[in-house]
C-alpha cells in the first residue's frame, strides 16, 4: 500500500524545484511518464521487486524512460528506496500542488438526478467566484441522495444532502 504522506513529501520537493525553474508543465508530463512505467505498466512489479538488483532496475529504467534528468533521478531514487508503486500518488499530489499554484481546482458534484451542462457550468462559475479559482467540475448521479447536492472540491467535502440537513435538525431539536 502506498504511503500517502511520503508521496506528498516527494511531490512537495519536486514542486519546489519545478516552480523555481518555471517548468511545472514539463514536470507534470515527466511525472505522468514515471508513474506510467513504475506504477501502472505491466513491468511495475519487476521494478518494485527487491530480488532484482537496484542497479539493474535503474539501468532498465534509463532505457525505457524519456524524461528530464531530474525526473529520471527521482525515478531512480524511488527504485532505490522501494517506493516505485507510489509514483502515481506522487504524480497526483504534484498535480494538486500545481493546480493550486495555477489557481485551478477540481470539483465533483453529486446529485440525485442528472444535471444539465449549463447547470454544471453555473455551479463552476459560482464555486470559482467563491473560492477565487477556476473550477472544472464533473457531475455524478447517486440515487441514494433524496435531494440536495454533495460537493467534493479537491480534499474538501460539502454535504448538502436533504438527509444530512434532517439529521442536523433532529440533533438540534433533541438538544444533542
C-alpha positions as CSV (number, residue, x, y, z in Angstrom):
1,X,0.0,0.0,0.0
2,X,1.3,3.5,-0.9
3,X,2.4,5.8,1.8
4,X,0.3,8.9,1.2
5,X,2.4,11.2,3.4
6,X,5.7,10.1,1.8
7,X,4.1,10.7,-1.7
8,X,3.1,14.2,-0.6
9,X,6.7,15.0,0.7
10,X,8.2,13.8,-2.6
11,X,5.7,15.9,-4.6
12,X,6.4,19.0,-2.5
13,X,10.1,18.7,-3.0
14,X,9.6,18.2,-6.8
15,X,7.1,21.0,-7.0
16,X,9.6,23.4,-5.3
17,X,12.2,22.5,-8.0
18,X,9.6,22.8,-10.8
19,X,8.3,26.2,-9.5
20,X,11.8,27.6,-9.0
21,X,12.8,26.6,-12.5
22,X,9.4,27.5,-14.1
23,X,9.0,24.0,-15.6
24,X,5.8,22.9,-13.9
25,X,4.2,21.7,-17.2
26,X,7.3,19.6,-18.1
27,X,7.2,18.0,-14.6
28,X,3.5,17.2,-15.0
29,X,4.3,15.2,-18.1
30,X,7.5,13.7,-16.7
31,X,5.9,12.5,-13.5
32,X,3.0,11.0,-15.5
33,X,5.5,9.1,-17.6
34,X,7.4,8.0,-14.5
35,X,4.2,6.8,-12.9
36,X,3.1,5.0,-16.1
37,X,6.3,3.0,-16.1
38,X,6.8,2.4,-12.3
39,X,3.3,2.0,-11.1
40,X,0.8,1.4,-14.0
41,X,2.7,-0.7,-16.5
42,X,3.0,-4.5,-16.8
43,X,6.6,-4.1,-15.7
44,X,5.7,-2.3,-12.4
45,X,6.0,-5.5,-10.4
46,X,9.5,-6.1,-11.8
47,X,10.6,-2.5,-11.0
48,X,9.4,-3.0,-7.4
49,X,10.9,-6.5,-7.0
50,X,13.6,-6.4,-4.3
51,X,15.1,-9.6,-5.6
52,X,16.3,-7.8,-8.7
53,X,19.4,-5.6,-8.1
54,X,18.7,-1.9,-7.8
55,X,21.4,-1.1,-10.4
56,X,19.7,-3.5,-12.9
57,X,16.3,-1.9,-12.4
58,X,17.7,1.6,-12.7
59,X,19.6,0.7,-15.9
60,X,16.4,-0.7,-17.4
61,X,14.6,2.5,-16.4
62,X,17.1,4.6,-18.2
63,X,16.5,2.6,-21.4
64,X,12.7,2.9,-21.3
65,X,12.1,6.3,-19.8
66,X,12.5,9.5,-21.8
67,X,12.2,12.3,-19.3
68,X,14.4,15.1,-17.9
69,X,17.5,14.1,-16.0
70,X,16.0,15.3,-12.7
71,X,12.8,13.3,-13.3
72,X,15.0,10.3,-14.1
73,X,16.9,10.9,-10.9
74,X,13.7,10.9,-8.9
75,X,12.6,7.6,-10.6
76,X,15.9,6.0,-9.7
77,X,15.5,7.3,-6.1
78,X,12.1,5.7,-5.9
79,X,13.6,2.4,-7.1
80,X,16.4,2.7,-4.5
81,X,14.0,3.5,-1.7
82,X,11.5,0.8,-2.6
83,X,8.8,3.3,-3.4
84,X,8.1,2.7,-7.1
85,X,4.4,1.8,-6.6
86,X,3.9,5.3,-5.0
87,X,4.8,7.0,-8.3
88,X,1.2,7.5,-9.3
89,X,0.4,9.1,-5.9
90,X,3.4,11.4,-6.2
91,X,2.2,12.5,-9.7
92,X,-1.3,13.1,-8.4
93,X,0.0,15.1,-5.4
94,X,2.2,17.1,-7.7
95,X,-0.7,17.9,-10.0
96,X,-2.8,19.0,-7.0
97,X,0.0,21.4,-5.9
98,X,0.5,22.7,-9.5
99,X,-3.3,23.2,-9.9
100,X,-3.4,25.1,-6.6
101,X,-0.4,27.2,-7.7
102,X,-2.1,28.0,-11.0
103,X,-5.5,28.8,-9.4
104,X,-7.2,25.7,-10.6
105,X,-9.5,23.3,-8.7
106,X,-11.4,20.1,-9.5
107,X,-14.9,19.6,-8.2
108,X,-17.2,16.7,-8.2
109,X,-20.9,17.5,-8.0
110,X,-23.1,14.6,-6.9
111,X,-26.9,14.9,-7.1
112,X,-29.9,12.6,-7.2
113,X,-30.8,13.5,-10.8
114,X,-28.5,14.2,-13.8
115,X,-27.5,17.9,-14.2
116,X,-27.7,19.7,-17.5
117,X,-24.4,21.0,-18.8
118,X,-25.5,24.6,-18.2
119,X,-26.3,23.8,-14.6
120,X,-22.8,22.4,-14.1
121,X,-21.3,25.5,-15.8
122,X,-23.3,27.7,-13.5
123,X,-22.0,25.8,-10.4
124,X,-18.5,26.0,-11.7
125,X,-18.9,29.8,-12.0
126,X,-20.4,30.2,-8.6
127,X,-17.8,28.0,-6.9
128,X,-15.0,29.7,-8.8
129,X,-16.2,33.1,-7.6
130,X,-16.4,31.9,-4.0
131,X,-13.0,30.2,-4.0
132,X,-11.2,32.6,-6.3
133,X,-10.1,29.7,-8.5
134,X,-11.0,28.3,-11.9
135,X,-13.2,25.3,-11.2
136,X,-13.5,22.3,-13.5
137,X,-16.5,20.2,-12.4
138,X,-17.7,16.7,-13.2
139,X,-21.2,15.7,-12.4
140,X,-22.2,12.3,-10.9
141,X,-25.6,10.8,-10.0
142,X,-26.2,8.9,-6.8
143,X,-29.8,7.6,-6.5
144,X,-29.3,7.3,-2.7
145,X,-29.4,11.0,-2.4
146,X,-33.0,12.1,-1.8
147,X,-32.3,15.7,-2.7
148,X,-29.6,18.3,-2.4
149,X,-26.1,18.1,-3.5
150,X,-22.7,16.8,-2.4
151,X,-19.7,18.8,-3.5
152,X,-16.1,17.5,-3.3
153,X,-13.6,20.1,-4.1
154,X,-10.0,18.8,-4.0
155,X,-9.8,17.3,-0.5
156,X,-12.9,19.2,0.9
157,X,-16.4,17.7,1.2
158,X,-19.6,19.8,1.4
159,X,-22.6,17.7,2.2
160,X,-25.8,19.5,1.3
161,X,-28.0,16.4,1.1
162,X,-31.5,16.6,2.5
163,X,-30.8,13.5,4.7
164,X,-27.9,15.4,6.3
165,X,-29.9,18.5,6.9
166,X,-32.7,16.5,8.5
167,X,-30.2,14.7,10.8
168,X,-28.8,18.1,11.9
169,X,-32.3,19.4,12.5
170,X,-33.2,16.3,14.6
171,X,-30.0,16.8,16.7
172,X,-30.8,20.5,17.3
173,X,-34.3,19.8,18.3
174,X,-33.3,17.0,20.7
175,X,-30.6,19.2,22.2
176,X,-27.6,16.9,21.4
